[in-house]
Amino acid sequence: MSTETAGGSRATTTPSSSIDPDSIRAIAKKDFQDAVRSWLFMGLSMFFFMILVIPTAILWYTGADLAQAGATTEGLISLTHSVTRLVIPLIALVLGWKAIAGERESGSIKVLLSLPHSRKDVLLGKLIGRAGVLSVSLVTGFLLAAAIVAVLFGGFDVVDYVGLLLVSILYGVAYTSIAVAISSFARSTTVAGAFAFGVFVLFYIVWETVLGVANLLVRLDYLPGTEYTTTGLGGETVELTRPHDVFFLFNSFDPGVAYRNVLTLATSVAERNPDAIRSVEEAFGGNVPFYMQDWFSLVVLLFWIVVPIAVALYRFDKVDL
């Protein structure tokens, strides 16, 4: 498309680089409606419902002393957040890995772009649509499970429960952004699927393992570390060595670690043991680095939402479809 400038010359505009909110909304709406028609939305809602209801039934079965509102919700979230930390990334990656790659493989991306949609519109619309499916199914499953909790226990801590829900949605959107970005980089669903699986292995297995291996290598004197003193069980002073700060900074960017830590801001159930807090403070000389504080974990989750899709928006404008 070209337009005439004030001097009479012709300037070329690039539709692929524009962003139209109405266009994004239309693509997101279609993506969400397609998921609802395929029963994907209902299936995910029931899945999240079961994730919460099964631990609720376990807590109810273990004894009547857990019927107190605070204890009920605390026990429920303690059981479920470790599960949601695993399944939400899997679901988000499955929802997103075909978002663009599937359209490119079938050729329908060209049909989509022949309509008044820019490439950025398509990417953002797909992200919002897939994130919407995941988020609304989480809300639905959590609401249905909340009713069961109220019936079995007679009440629960709404603040903690909503906190778990909101942080889980944020966590899911982060992985959806990663998945859609991966999908935009790949020419085929096979490649996109392989990369999505690699991302899951990287974050869920490799990332935290690196810190554990580094800690072991420091103890075996294969890597230099930072020495510090702590108090032993008998009150004696004990000298220990921890990995370099860079390993802890690296570990803090794991979305799963960030998810776990942000729960300490939104709920009361994931609060660290006082002894664990003291141990961390001693390891860093009383000054815990900012990247190990809970508020920074919220920044990390926002980072994984913004940066992958930003990179994808820049690159997708330049690829040959």
Short mmCIF file of the C-alpha atoms (twelve columns), coordinates in Angstrom:
data_MODEL
# 
_entry.id   MODEL 
# 
loop_
_atom_site.group_PDB 
_atom_site.id 
_atom_site.type_symbol 
_atom_site.label_atom_id 
_atom_site.label_alt_id 
_atom_site.label_comp_id 
_atom_site.label_asym_id 
_atom_site.label_seq_id 
_atom_site.Cartn_x 
_atom_site.Cartn_y 
_atom_site.Cartn_z 
_atom_site.pdbx_PDB_model_num 
ATOM 1   C CA . MET A 1   0.000   0.000   0.000  1 
ATOM 2   C CA . SER A 2   1.334   3.465   -0.863 1 
ATOM 3   C CA . THR A 3   0.336   6.985   0.106  1 
ATOM 4   C CA . GLU A 4   1.202   10.360  -1.376 1 
ATOM 5   C CA . THR A 5   3.335   12.661  0.750  1 
ATOM 6   C CA . ALA A 6   3.084   16.470  0.912  1 
ATOM 7   C CA . GLY A 7   5.864   16.796  -1.686 1 
ATOM 8   C CA . GLY A 8   4.027   14.627  -4.183 1 
ATOM 9   C CA . SER A 9   6.277   11.572  -3.764 1 
ATOM 10  C CA . ARG A 10  4.927   8.149   -2.955 1 
ATOM 11  C CA . ALA A 11  5.697   6.634   0.480  1 
ATOM 12  C CA . THR A 12  5.216   2.976   1.153  1 
ATOM 13  C CA . THR A 13  3.579   1.757   4.332  1 
ATOM 14  C CA . THR A 14  4.087   -1.764  5.617  1 
ATOM 15  C CA . PRO A 15  0.875   -3.437  6.713  1 
ATOM 16  C CA . SER A 16  2.819   -6.266  8.357  1 
ATOM 17  C CA . SER A 17  4.298   -3.823  10.881 1 
ATOM 18  C CA . SER A 18  1.038   -2.198  11.957 1 
ATOM 19  C CA . ILE A 19  -1.078  -3.117  14.968 1 
ATOM 20  C CA . ASP A 20  -4.862  -2.860  14.853 1 
ATOM 21  C CA . PRO A 21  -6.685  -3.560  18.170 1 
ATOM 22  C CA . ASP A 22  -9.881  -4.518  16.314 1 
ATOM 23  C CA . SER A 23  -7.972  -6.987  14.182 1 
ATOM 24  C CA . ILE A 24  -6.251  -8.485  17.234 1 
ATOM 25  C CA . ARG A 25  -9.610  -8.788  18.974 1 
ATOM 26  C CA . ALA A 26  -11.148 -10.574 15.988 1 
ATOM 27  C CA . ILE A 27  -8.322  -13.125 15.767 1 
ATOM 28  C CA . ALA A 28  -8.324  -13.731 19.534 1 
ATOM 29  C CA . LYS A 29  -12.110 -14.148 19.544 1 
ATOM 30  C CA . LYS A 30  -11.996 -16.713 16.732 1 
ATOM 31  C CA . ASP A 31  -9.197  -18.643 18.454 1 
ATOM 32  C CA . PHE A 32  -11.156 -18.751 21.697 1 
ATOM 33  C CA . GLN A 33  -14.409 -19.727 20.010 1 
ATOM 34  C CA . ASP A 34  -12.679 -22.521 18.087 1 
ATOM 35  C CA . ALA A 35  -11.394 -23.910 21.392 1 
ATOM 36  C CA . VAL A 36  -14.876 -23.798 22.902 1 
ATOM 37  C CA . ARG A 37  -16.397 -25.558 19.891 1 
ATOM 38  C CA . SER A 38  -13.774 -28.308 20.068 1 
ATOM 39  C CA . TRP A 39  -14.526 -28.964 23.758 1 
ATOM 40  C CA . LEU A 40  -10.948 -27.965 24.580 1 
ATOM 41  C CA . PHE A 41  -12.153 -25.268 26.958 1 
ATOM 42  C CA . MET A 42  -14.502 -27.606 28.824 1 
ATOM 43  C CA . GLY A 43  -11.858 -30.328 28.957 1 
ATOM 44  C CA . LEU A 44  -9.279  -27.974 30.473 1 
ATOM 45  C CA . SER A 45  -11.821 -26.594 32.941 1 
ATOM 46  C CA . MET A 46  -12.668 -30.083 34.175 1 
ATOM 47  C CA . PHE A 47  -8.973  -30.948 34.321 1 
ATOM 48  C CA . PHE A 48  -8.194  -27.984 36.578 1 
ATOM 49  C CA . PHE A 49  -11.327 -28.785 38.565 1 
ATOM 50  C CA . MET A 50  -10.054 -32.317 39.233 1 
ATOM 51  C CA . ILE A 51  -6.574  -31.061 40.150 1 
ATOM 52  C CA . LEU A 52  -8.171  -29.076 42.965 1 
ATOM 53  C CA . VAL A 53  -10.963 -31.441 43.939 1 
ATOM 54  C CA . ILE A 54  -8.758  -34.522 44.413 1 
ATOM 55  C CA . PRO A 55  -6.488  -32.808 46.994 1 
ATOM 56  C CA . THR A 56  -9.609  -31.355 48.629 1 
ATOM 57  C CA . ALA A 57  -11.043 -34.849 49.013 1 
ATOM 58  C CA . ILE A 58  -7.716  -36.049 50.428 1 
ATOM 59  C CA . LEU A 59  -7.680  -33.236 53.003 1 
ATOM 60  C CA . TRP A 60  -11.309 -33.927 53.911 1 
ATOM 61  C CA . TYR A 61  -10.572 -37.622 54.338 1 
ATOM 62  C CA . THR A 62  -7.540  -37.076 56.591 1 
ATOM 63  C CA . GLY A 63  -9.437  -35.567 59.508 1 
ATOM 64  C CA . ALA A 64  -11.978 -33.079 60.812 1 
ATOM 65  C CA . ASP A 65  -9.302  -30.825 62.339 1 
ATOM 66  C CA . LEU A 66  -8.568  -29.521 58.866 1 
ATOM 67  C CA . ALA A 67  -12.053 -28.054 58.613 1 
ATOM 68  C CA . GLN A 68  -10.830 -24.704 59.891 1 
ATOM 69  C CA . ALA A 69  -10.898 -22.224 57.045 1 
ATOM 70  C CA . GLY A 70  -7.246  -21.180 57.114 1 
ATOM 71  C CA . ALA A 71  -5.888  -24.704 57.466 1 
ATOM 72  C CA . THR A 72  -8.173  -25.990 54.733 1 
ATOM 73  C CA . THR A 73  -7.020  -23.548 52.094 1 
ATOM 74  C CA . GLU A 74  -3.401  -23.726 53.190 1 
ATOM 75  C CA . GLY A 75  -3.374  -27.500 52.911 1 
ATOM 76  C CA . LEU A 76  -5.179  -27.418 49.568 1 
ATOM 77  C CA . ILE A 77  -2.814  -24.890 47.990 1 
ATOM 78  C CA . SER A 78  0.262   -26.607 49.404 1 
ATOM 79  C CA . LEU A 79  -0.826  -29.814 47.695 1 
ATOM 80  C CA . THR A 80  -1.919  -28.291 44.405 1 
ATOM 81  C CA . HIS A 81  0.668   -25.624 43.602 1 
ATOM 82  C CA . SER A 82  3.399   -28.200 43.053 1 
ATOM 83  C CA . VAL A 83  1.068   -29.971 40.608 1 
ATOM 84  C CA . THR A 84  0.032   -26.819 38.777 1 
ATOM 85  C CA . ARG A 85  3.695   -25.886 38.474 1 
ATOM 86  C CA . LEU A 86  4.092   -28.974 36.279 1 
ATOM 87  C CA . VAL A 87  0.820   -29.186 34.357 1 
ATOM 88  C CA . ILE A 88  0.258   -25.509 33.512 1 
ATOM 89  C CA . PRO A 89  3.461   -25.273 31.415 1 
ATOM 90  C CA . LEU A 90  2.555   -28.510 29.635 1 
ATOM 91  C CA . ILE A 91  -0.932  -27.262 28.797 1 
ATOM 92  C CA . ALA A 92  0.294   -23.809 27.751 1 
ATOM 93  C CA . LEU A 93  2.956   -25.274 25.480 1 
ATOM 94  C CA . VAL A 94  0.450   -27.661 23.908 1 
ATOM 95  C CA . LEU A 95  -2.001  -24.793 23.373 1 
ATOM 96  C CA . GLY A 96  0.612   -22.544 21.767 1 
ATOM 97  C CA . TRP A 97  3.059   -24.641 19.778 1 
ATOM 98  C CA . LYS A 98  0.768   -24.941 16.728 1 
ATOM 99  C CA . ALA A 99  -0.560  -21.384 16.920 1 
ATOM 100 C CA . ILE A 100 1.559   -20.042 14.044 1 
ATOM 101 C CA . ALA A 101 3.490   -23.088 12.844 1 
ATOM 102 C CA . GLY A 102 0.260   -24.951 12.126 1 
ATOM 103 C CA . GLU A 103 -1.037  -22.042 10.041 1 
ATOM 104 C CA . ARG A 104 2.253   -21.845 8.115  1 
ATOM 105 C CA . GLU A 105 2.372   -25.589 7.516  1 
ATOM 106 C CA . SER A 106 -1.177  -25.682 6.129  1 
ATOM 107 C CA . GLY A 107 -0.775  -22.456 4.191  1 
ATOM 108 C CA . SER A 108 -3.743  -20.828 5.930  1 
ATOM 109 C CA . ILE A 109 -1.472  -18.099 7.295  1 
ATOM 110 C CA . LYS A 110 -1.393  -16.555 3.818  1 
ATOM 111 C CA . VAL A 111 -5.173  -16.572 3.660  1 
ATOM 112 C CA . LEU A 112 -5.314  -14.967 7.110  1 
ATOM 113 C CA . LEU A 113 -2.838  -12.280 6.104  1 
ATOM 114 C CA . SER A 114 -4.758  -11.585 2.890  1 
ATOM 115 C CA . LEU A 115 -7.470  -10.188 5.144  1 
ATOM 116 C CA . PRO A 116 -6.915  -6.818  6.865  1 
ATOM 117 C CA . HIS A 117 -4.648  -8.416  9.491  1 
ATOM 118 C CA . SER A 118 -0.979  -7.594  9.935  1 
ATOM 119 C CA . ARG A 119 1.557   -10.161 11.094 1 
ATOM 120 C CA . LYS A 120 1.704   -8.460  14.471 1 
ATOM 121 C CA . ASP A 121 -2.084  -8.658  14.711 1 
ATOM 122 C CA . VAL A 122 -1.936  -12.397 14.061 1 
ATOM 123 C CA . LEU A 123 0.753   -13.008 16.690 1 
ATOM 124 C CA . LEU A 124 -0.890  -10.905 19.385 1 
ATOM 125 C CA . GLY A 125 -4.342  -12.264 18.559 1 
ATOM 126 C CA . LYS A 126 -3.102  -15.847 18.803 1 
ATOM 127 C CA . LEU A 127 -1.382  -15.102 22.104 1 
ATOM 128 C CA . ILE A 128 -4.468  -13.463 23.603 1 
ATOM 129 C CA . GLY A 129 -6.770  -16.170 22.296 1 
ATOM 130 C CA . ARG A 130 -4.687  -19.084 23.612 1 
ATOM 131 C CA . ALA A 131 -3.976  -17.313 26.894 1 
ATOM 132 C CA . GLY A 132 -7.698  -16.614 27.184 1 
ATOM 133 C CA . VAL A 133 -8.549  -20.296 26.781 1 
ATOM 134 C CA . LEU A 134 -6.067  -21.243 29.494 1 
ATOM 135 C CA . SER A 135 -7.046  -18.410 31.844 1 
ATOM 136 C CA . VAL A 136 -10.818 -18.802 31.597 1 
ATOM 137 C CA . SER A 137 -10.569 -22.573 31.991 1 
ATOM 138 C CA . LEU A 138 -8.444  -22.009 35.107 1 
ATOM 139 C CA . VAL A 139 -11.034 -19.604 36.506 1 
ATOM 140 C CA . THR A 140 -13.863 -22.027 35.730 1 
ATOM 141 C CA . GLY A 141 -12.080 -24.997 37.268 1 
ATOM 142 C CA . PHE A 142 -11.098 -23.014 40.355 1 
ATOM 143 C CA . LEU A 143 -14.630 -21.679 40.864 1 
ATOM 144 C CA . LEU A 144 -16.185 -25.123 40.591 1 
ATOM 145 C CA . ALA A 145 -13.576 -26.547 42.972 1 
ATOM 146 C CA . ALA A 146 -14.192 -23.693 45.417 1 
ATOM 147 C CA . ALA A 147 -17.805 -24.792 45.714 1 
ATOM 148 C CA . ILE A 148 -16.669 -28.317 46.606 1 
ATOM 149 C CA . VAL A 149 -14.256 -26.941 49.201 1 
ATOM 150 C CA . ALA A 150 -17.042 -24.901 50.771 1 
ATOM 151 C CA . VAL A 151 -19.299 -27.962 50.945 1 
ATOM 152 C CA . LEU A 152 -16.664 -30.273 52.435 1 
ATOM 153 C CA . PHE A 153 -15.060 -27.828 54.847 1 
ATOM 154 C CA . GLY A 154 -17.682 -25.165 55.400 1 
ATOM 155 C CA . GLY A 155 -15.464 -22.333 54.147 1 
ATOM 156 C CA . PHE A 156 -11.997 -21.398 53.026 1 
ATOM 157 C CA . ASP A 157 -9.572  -18.477 52.819 1 
ATOM 158 C CA . VAL A 158 -10.716 -16.544 49.752 1 
ATOM 159 C CA . VAL A 159 -7.597  -14.341 49.604 1 
ATOM 160 C CA . ASP A 160 -5.206  -17.296 49.472 1 
ATOM 161 C CA . TYR A 161 -7.386  -19.150 46.987 1 
ATOM 162 C CA . VAL A 162 -7.719  -16.164 44.634 1 
ATOM 163 C CA . GLY A 163 -3.999  -15.530 45.048 1 
ATOM 164 C CA . LEU A 164 -3.204  -19.029 43.804 1 
ATOM 165 C CA . LEU A 165 -5.577  -18.538 40.875 1 
ATOM 166 C CA . LEU A 166 -4.127  -15.183 39.794 1 
ATOM 167 C CA . VAL A 167 -0.517  -16.321 40.066 1 
ATOM 168 C CA . SER A 168 -1.366  -19.506 38.160 1 
ATOM 169 C CA . ILE A 169 -2.924  -17.432 35.363 1 
ATOM 170 C CA . LEU A 170 0.168   -15.219 35.208 1 
ATOM 171 C CA . TYR A 171 2.363   -18.333 35.100 1 
ATOM 172 C CA . GLY A 172 0.225   -19.831 32.342 1 
ATOM 173 C CA . VAL A 173 0.320   -16.653 30.245 1 
ATOM 174 C CA . ALA A 174 4.126   -16.616 30.529 1 
ATOM 175 C CA . TYR A 175 4.394   -20.117 29.088 1 
ATOM 176 C CA . THR A 176 1.771   -19.317 26.441 1 
ATOM 177 C CA . SER A 177 3.885   -16.363 25.325 1 
ATOM 178 C CA . ILE A 178 6.921   -18.643 25.097 1 
ATOM 179 C CA . ALA A 179 4.928   -21.242 23.150 1 
ATOM 180 C CA . VAL A 180 3.478   -18.775 20.628 1 
ATOM 181 C CA . ALA A 181 6.928   -17.235 20.145 1 
ATOM 182 C CA . ILE A 182 8.410   -20.691 19.480 1 
ATOM 183 C CA . SER A 183 5.586   -21.419 17.044 1 
ATOM 184 C CA . SER A 184 6.364   -18.247 15.107 1 
ATOM 185 C CA . PHE A 185 10.014  -19.258 14.760 1 
ATOM 186 C CA . ALA A 186 9.281   -22.709 13.299 1 
ATOM 187 C CA . ARG A 187 8.198   -23.554 9.759  1 
ATOM 188 C CA . SER A 188 6.553   -26.841 10.755 1 
ATOM 189 C CA . THR A 189 4.619   -28.217 13.699 1 
ATOM 190 C CA . THR A 190 7.224   -30.963 14.093 1 
ATOM 191 C CA . VAL A 191 9.993   -28.445 14.706 1 
ATOM 192 C CA . ALA A 192 7.730   -26.313 16.918 1 
ATOM 193 C CA . GLY A 193 6.759   -29.369 18.979 1 
ATOM 194 C CA . ALA A 194 10.393  -30.382 19.414 1 
ATOM 195 C CA . PHE A 195 11.333  -26.905 20.602 1 
ATOM 196 C CA . ALA A 196 8.339   -26.753 22.948 1 
ATOM 197 C CA . PHE A 197 9.352   -30.069 24.498 1 
ATOM 198 C CA . GLY A 198 12.914  -28.787 24.792 1 
ATOM 199 C CA . VAL A 199 11.705  -25.673 26.622 1 
ATOM 200 C CA . PHE A 200 9.777   -27.804 29.111 1 
ATOM 201 C CA . VAL A 201 12.813  -30.013 29.782 1 
ATOM 202 C CA . LEU A 202 15.042  -26.939 30.061 1 
ATOM 203 C CA . PHE A 203 12.909  -25.161 32.634 1 
ATOM 204 C CA . TYR A 204 11.497  -28.080 34.578 1 
ATOM 205 C CA . ILE A 205 14.572  -30.319 34.714 1 
ATOM 206 C CA . VAL A 206 17.755  -28.601 33.585 1 
ATOM 207 C CA . TRP A 207 17.446  -25.104 35.062 1 
ATOM 208 C CA . GLU A 208 17.306  -25.923 38.772 1 
ATOM 209 C CA . THR A 209 19.633  -28.887 38.249 1 
ATOM 210 C CA . VAL A 210 22.369  -26.473 37.162 1 
ATOM 211 C CA . LEU A 211 22.343  -24.825 40.602 1 
ATOM 212 C CA . GLY A 212 22.368  -28.224 42.328 1 
ATOM 213 C CA . VAL A 213 25.312  -29.409 40.225 1 
ATOM 214 C CA . ALA A 214 27.146  -26.130 40.810 1 
ATOM 215 C CA . ASN A 215 26.634  -26.516 44.547 1 
ATOM 216 C CA . LEU A 216 28.015  -30.056 44.419 1 
ATOM 217 C CA . LEU A 217 31.041  -28.981 42.360 1 
ATOM 218 C CA . VAL A 218 31.764  -26.193 44.837 1 
ATOM 219 C CA . ARG A 219 31.660  -28.647 47.744 1 
ATOM 220 C CA . LEU A 220 34.041  -30.939 45.851 1 
ATOM 221 C CA . ASP A 221 36.366  -27.970 45.171 1 
ATOM 222 C CA . TYR A 222 35.957  -28.239 41.403 1 
ATOM 223 C CA . LEU A 223 34.475  -24.740 41.263 1 
ATOM 224 C CA . PRO A 224 35.394  -21.656 43.297 1 
ATOM 225 C CA . GLY A 225 32.721  -20.554 45.725 1 
ATOM 226 C CA . THR A 226 31.910  -17.946 48.340 1 
ATOM 227 C CA . GLU A 227 32.691  -18.795 51.952 1 
ATOM 228 C CA . TYR A 228 30.387  -17.854 54.816 1 
ATOM 229 C CA . THR A 229 29.812  -18.832 58.429 1 
ATOM 230 C CA . THR A 230 26.678  -20.198 60.066 1 
ATOM 231 C CA . THR A 231 25.653  -21.554 63.437 1 
ATOM 232 C CA . GLY A 232 25.543  -25.315 63.852 1 
ATOM 233 C CA . LEU A 233 23.001  -27.349 65.812 1 
ATOM 234 C CA . GLY A 234 25.208  -27.219 68.906 1 
ATOM 235 C CA . GLY A 235 25.692  -23.463 68.707 1 
ATOM 236 C CA . GLU A 236 29.159  -23.762 67.184 1 
ATOM 237 C CA . THR A 237 30.356  -21.688 64.238 1 
ATOM 238 C CA . VAL A 238 30.503  -23.632 60.993 1 
ATOM 239 C CA . GLU A 239 32.266  -22.486 57.824 1 
ATOM 240 C CA . LEU A 240 30.493  -23.332 54.573 1 
ATOM 241 C CA . THR A 241 30.895  -22.532 50.889 1 
ATOM 242 C CA . ARG A 242 28.128  -21.664 48.434 1 
ATOM 243 C CA . PRO A 243 28.133  -21.217 44.636 1 
ATOM 244 C CA . HIS A 244 28.849  -17.831 43.095 1 
ATOM 245 C CA . ASP A 245 26.017  -15.287 42.981 1 
ATOM 246 C CA . VAL A 246 25.661  -15.742 39.211 1 
ATOM 247 C CA . PHE A 247 24.236  -19.256 39.704 1 
ATOM 248 C CA . PHE A 248 21.497  -17.921 41.987 1 
ATOM 249 C CA . LEU A 249 20.736  -15.147 39.502 1 
ATOM 250 C CA . PHE A 250 20.476  -17.772 36.769 1 
ATOM 251 C CA . ASN A 251 18.154  -19.893 38.893 1 
ATOM 252 C CA . SER A 252 15.873  -16.946 39.688 1 
ATOM 253 C CA . PHE A 253 14.908  -16.685 35.999 1 
ATOM 254 C CA . ASP A 254 13.339  -20.141 35.979 1 
ATOM 255 C CA . PRO A 255 9.574   -19.475 35.527 1 
ATOM 256 C CA . GLY A 256 8.773   -22.356 37.898 1 
ATOM 257 C CA . VAL A 257 10.946  -20.897 40.639 1 
ATOM 258 C CA . ALA A 258 9.377   -17.487 40.040 1 
ATOM 259 C CA . TYR A 259 5.880   -19.025 40.232 1 
ATOM 260 C CA . ARG A 260 6.668   -20.629 43.575 1 
ATOM 261 C CA . ASN A 261 8.151   -17.439 44.980 1 
ATOM 262 C CA . VAL A 262 5.378   -15.120 43.765 1 
ATOM 263 C CA . LEU A 263 2.928   -17.255 45.728 1 
ATOM 264 C CA . THR A 264 4.566   -15.873 48.864 1 
ATOM 265 C CA . LEU A 265 3.364   -12.419 47.790 1 
ATOM 266 C CA . ALA A 266 -0.175  -13.477 46.901 1 
ATOM 267 C CA . THR A 267 -0.841  -16.113 49.586 1 
ATOM 268 C CA . SER A 268 0.212   -17.070 53.090 1 
ATOM 269 C CA . VAL A 269 0.726   -20.762 52.358 1 
ATOM 270 C CA . ALA A 270 4.102   -20.683 50.672 1 
ATOM 271 C CA . GLU A 271 5.897   -18.639 53.308 1 
ATOM 272 C CA . ARG A 272 9.399   -19.866 53.876 1 
ATOM 273 C CA . ASN A 273 10.458  -21.596 57.038 1 
ATOM 274 C CA . PRO A 274 12.158  -19.088 59.406 1 
ATOM 275 C CA . ASP A 275 15.199  -21.379 59.581 1 
ATOM 276 C CA . ALA A 276 15.396  -21.398 55.780 1 
ATOM 277 C CA . ILE A 277 15.202  -17.589 55.699 1 
ATOM 278 C CA . ARG A 278 17.969  -17.331 58.295 1 
ATOM 279 C CA . SER A 279 20.099  -19.800 56.326 1 
ATOM 280 C CA . VAL A 280 19.753  -17.756 53.129 1 
ATOM 281 C CA . GLU A 281 20.545  -14.517 54.965 1 
ATOM 282 C CA . GLU A 282 23.660  -16.047 56.506 1 
ATOM 283 C CA . ALA A 283 24.787  -17.363 53.112 1 
ATOM 284 C CA . PHE A 284 24.682  -13.812 51.737 1 
ATOM 285 C CA . GLY A 285 26.069  -12.010 54.759 1 
ATOM 286 C CA . GLY A 286 22.711  -10.709 55.936 1 
ATOM 287 C CA . ASN A 287 21.896  -8.977  52.641 1 
ATOM 288 C CA . VAL A 288 19.796  -11.196 50.366 1 
ATOM 289 C CA . PRO A 289 20.299  -10.101 46.730 1 
ATOM 290 C CA . PHE A 290 17.347  -8.412  45.045 1 
ATOM 291 C CA . TYR A 291 17.077  -11.243 42.495 1 
ATOM 292 C CA . MET A 292 16.327  -13.708 45.304 1 
ATOM 293 C CA . GLN A 293 13.529  -11.621 46.770 1 
ATOM 294 C CA . ASP A 294 9.898   -12.437 46.085 1 
ATOM 295 C CA . TRP A 295 9.037   -9.173  44.342 1 
ATOM 296 C CA . PHE A 296 11.714  -9.842  41.722 1 
ATOM 297 C CA . SER A 297 10.047  -13.149 40.910 1 
ATOM 298 C CA . LEU A 298 6.985   -11.180 39.798 1 
ATOM 299 C CA . VAL A 299 9.271   -9.214  37.472 1 
ATOM 300 C CA . VAL A 300 10.615  -12.510 36.116 1 
ATOM 301 C CA . LEU A 301 7.124   -13.785 35.244 1 
ATOM 302 C CA . LEU A 302 6.354   -10.492 33.497 1 
ATOM 303 C CA . PHE A 303 9.696   -10.800 31.692 1 
ATOM 304 C CA . TRP A 304 8.698   -14.212 30.301 1 
ATOM 305 C CA . ILE A 305 5.396   -12.750 29.097 1 
ATOM 306 C CA . VAL A 306 6.825   -9.665  27.384 1 
ATOM 307 C CA . VAL A 307 10.241  -10.645 26.031 1 
ATOM 308 C CA . PRO A 308 9.418   -13.836 24.038 1 
ATOM 309 C CA . ILE A 309 6.461   -12.254 22.232 1 
ATOM 310 C CA . ALA A 310 8.439   -9.019  21.675 1 
ATOM 311 C CA . VAL A 311 11.239  -10.989 19.997 1 
ATOM 312 C CA . ALA A 312 8.644   -12.910 17.978 1 
ATOM 313 C CA . LEU A 313 6.945   -9.688  16.862 1 
ATOM 314 C CA . TYR A 314 10.264  -8.323  15.613 1 
ATOM 315 C CA . ARG A 315 11.342  -11.503 13.835 1 
ATOM 316 C CA . PHE A 316 7.990   -12.576 12.383 1 
ATOM 317 C CA . ASP A 317 7.787   -9.376  10.353 1 
ATOM 318 C CA . LYS A 318 10.974  -10.396 8.543  1 
ATOM 319 C CA . VAL A 319 10.489  -14.104 7.822  1 
ATOM 320 C CA . ASP A 320 9.480   -15.480 4.442  1 
ATOM 321 C CA . LEU A 321 6.143   -17.277 4.737  1 
# 
